Amino acid sequence: MQQGTPMINKIKSSYFKKATFKKILSLDQKNEGIINVHRYDTSNIGDLYCAPHQYFKELKSNYSDIFLYKRTDKNSRIQLVEDMTRNSLIIGGGGLLNRGSFTNQMKFYQELALKGKKTVLWGVGHNEKKPSLYGKIDSYDVDVEKFGLTGTRDYSMPGEWLPCVSCLHELFDKSYENTQEIGVIFHKKTIQQPHITSKFKDYSSTSNTIDLDALIQFIGKSEYIVTDSYHAMYWSMMLGKKVAVIPNSSKFYDFKYHPLFTDFDNAIAQVKNATIKDGLLEECRELNRNFAKRAFEYLEVK
């Protein structure tokens, strides 16, 4: 069958997105089970592992990609309507707020909450890409108070502070031996830009596109980490590494404990000035376990 042109497919996608949202909002909302909605992106392990369904048996396999609403095939739309209508929602984690590509979805979830849908925001945060707004975000593009329970990974913002749930992964319980001084971890978009990666040709490097075990091992064997990936920053700090960050979004500036901020030209020279936050892993884990107890009570998890 001949495929439509990109423009025709875009028009179809836009139509089905609006129609699907309208259909769901027109139906009676139930809270029979739980679906964890997040950006399920296998090419970005931060997105992949920032969702609580990865860590709690009560949520295992109960997830939906936040971009599923873009699908134009009928079966996917039917499944989405069924999932959204029947189930309570855990939304997050990840940078789902103040990001244009997620705004419509987040406002849709807010409308569902107002219609009686049980909703939990779990470790979501702002993700503004305009450099002029870095460190200056003071409000979200949705009202997080409209949701049933809210924990955000942004320390200075509304909602209680709830760092990414990926801290619960068992890989952080392992011991790692430093075998290299500086490790560089590129974001999946940066790895495609040789004018940047070439600046670090003399250093061991990887990206957030590899599997989690390999990335944590890379972090574990490095004394210092240079990165422009949020989760590489987070995981490195939890493993007690000194971290220099090249920010590409507002999200880096609202973590409770700041890394050393730098740029691609000066990162290597400055990384040794970074500091270590002791006890971070334990702090993040305790916050997530306590939040889980309250979330499961609110969602009436048996």
N, C-alpha and C positions, 0 to 999 in steps of 0.2 A: 504494500500500500504506500502510495506517495505521501511523504510527510509535508506538512504545511510550512510556509515560510516562517522565519523567526518572528516577523511582525504579526502574522496571523496567530502563531502559537502564543505570543505575548498577550494578544487581545483575548484569546480563549482563556488563558490563565487568569487574567484580570476578571473576566466575567464569572468564571467558576469560583474564584476566591470570594467575591461578593455574594454570590448565590449560596455558597456553602455556609458562610457566616449567617446570612439571613435565615436560612433553613434551620440551623441549630438554635438560634435565638427565638424562633417561633414556636419551638417545642417545649413541653414541660420538662423541667430539669430534675434529674434524679441523682442520688449519691449512693449507688449500689456497690461500686468498687472504687478503685483509684487508678488513675493514669498519670505517669510522670512525663510532662511535656518539657522538652529541651531541644537544643540543636544537636541532633544525632548525626555527627559528621565524623566518619571514620578517617578522614584525612587530616583531622585536627584533634589530637588526643586530649587537649584541654577541654574542648567541647564535649568529647565523648565521655570523659570520666568525671565531669563536674555535676553529675546527676545522682540523686540519692538511690535510684533503683539499682545502681551498681553495688550498693553496700548494705542494703537491708533486705532480708529474706521476705519481708512482708510486701515488698514492691518488685521483686524479681520478675523480669520480663514484661512488666506493666509500664510500657513507655510509648511515646509517640514523638516523632520529629516535628518541631515547631513549624517547619516548612512544608509539611504534608498538605496543607491547605492549598498549595500551589499546583498540586497534581491535577491533571485534566482527565485522567482515566476514571471511569464511573465507579469501579470497585473501591478505589482509594477514597473517593468522596463519601461513598456509603459507609465505609469503615470509620472515617473521621466523624461523621455525623453520629454514628452509634457510640463511639468512644466518648465524645464530648458531651453527649446528652445523658448517658447512663451513669457516668463516673464522676467522682470528686477529682479535683485536679491538684497535683503538685507541679508547680511551674519553676523551672530552674534546674541547676544553676546556670551561670554564665552571664555574659554582658548583654542582657536582653532589654535593658532600659536606656532611653535616650539614644537609640540607634534606629535610624529610619527604616531599615529592613525588618524590624520587629515591632514597630509602633502599632500598626493595625492589629496584630495578633494580641499584644498586651492590652490594648483597649477593649478588644473583644472579650478577653478573659475577665476584665473588670466588669463588663456588662453582664457576663454570666454570674459573677459573684453577686451582683445586685439582684439577680433573678433567683437567688437561693442556692446557687452552686457553691459547695464547699471548696474553698481555694486556699492554697498555701504557696507563698513565694519563698523558695528555699535557696539562699545563697546567690540571688541575682544581683546585678550591679549595673551602674551606668557605663556607657561605652561610646561616648562622644568622640568623633574622629577629628574635629576641628582643633588644631593646635592652640588657637587663640583662647579656647575654653578649658584647656588643661589646668587642673587645680582650681577651677572656678565654678564647678557645677554645684548648684545649691537647691535644685528641685528635680523631680522626675517627670517623665512625660505621661505617667499615670499616677493616680492617687493610691499609694500603697496601703492607706488606711481603709480602703474599700474592700480589701481582701480579708479573708478570715484570719490568717496568721501570716506574719511577714518577718523574714530575716534576710537582711541584705549584706553583701560583702563589703559595702561602703561604710567605713567607720563613722564618717561625719554626717551621714544622711538619715532620713526617717526610717523607722523600723529598727529592731535590735541588730547589733552587729553579729553576722553569721558568716564566717569565712568559708571558702569552698569545701564541700563535703568530701572531696578527693583526699583530704588528710587522713581519712579512715582506711585507705588502701593498705593492704598488708606489706607492700613493698617498702613502706617507711619504717617497718619494724626490723629490717635487715641492717647489718653492719657493712660499711663500705670503707675501703682503704684508699687514701689519696695516692694516685700514681701519676698524676699530671698536675701542673700548676694552674693553668688557665684553660677552661673549656668554654666554647662559644656555642650558643643555641639560637638558631634563627627561627623566626616565624615562617610559616609556610609560604607567605608571599615574598618575604625577603630572600629566601633561598633561591628565588628565580631572578635575582638582580645581581649579576656578577660585578657591577661597579661597586656594590657594597661588600659582597662576600670576599672579593679579592683583597680587601683591606686586612683580612684575617687569615690569609693563606699560610702564615707561619704557625698557626695555632690549630689544635684539634677542634673540630666543629661538627655539629649535627643540626637537626631541626625538629620542630614539634610534629612532624609527619611520621616519625618512626614509632614503633610500638612502645608502650609505656615502660615495660621492663627494661628495654634497651636504653631509653632516655633516663630513667632513674639510675641505672648503672653508670651512665655517662656523668651524671651529676655527682653521684657518689664518689667517683674516682678523681674528681676535680677539687682543687682547693679554692679556686675562684671561678665564678660564672659570669659571663657577659651574655645578655640576652635582650631581645625585643618581644619575647613571648610572656604573657601574663602568668600562665601556669608554670612555665619554666622558672620564672622568678619565685613564685609561691612555693613550689616544690623544693627549690634550691635553698630557700630561707628555712624551710622546715627541717632540712637535712644539715643545717648549721653551716651553710656556705656563705662566704662574702660575695655579694651580688651587685653588679653594675647593670642598670637597666637603661635601654634606649626606648623611651615611651612612644607608642604609636596610637594611644587612645587615652581618654580621661581616666580610665579604670585604674591605671597604675598609681594615681595620686591619692586614692581614697582607701588604700590598704592601711591598716592600723599602724604598721611599722614600715617606715619608708626604706627602700633600698637606696643605693647611691644612684642618682639620676645623672645621665651623661649623654653622649652622642657617639655615632659610629667612629668619628675621627679621634676621640679622646678616651674611649672606653678602656682600652688596654692600659694606658698610662694611669688611669684613675681607679681601676677596680680594687687595687690593694688598699684604698682608703675606705672601703665599705666596712660596715660593722656587722656583728652577728647578734641575733636576738635569741637568747637561750630560752628554752621551754616553750617555743612557739608551737611545735607539733602537739604537745599535750594540751595546750590552751585551745587550739582549734578543734581537737577531737572532743574535748569536754563540752564545748559549746554546741557542737553538732549532735552529740548524744543526748544532751539535755533538750535541745530543740526537737529532736525526733520523738522523745517521750510526749511532749506537749502536742506535736503535730499528729501523732497516731491517736492520742486521746481525742483530739478535736475531730479527726476523720473517722473515729469509732472503729479503728482497726482491731479486729478480734485476735 
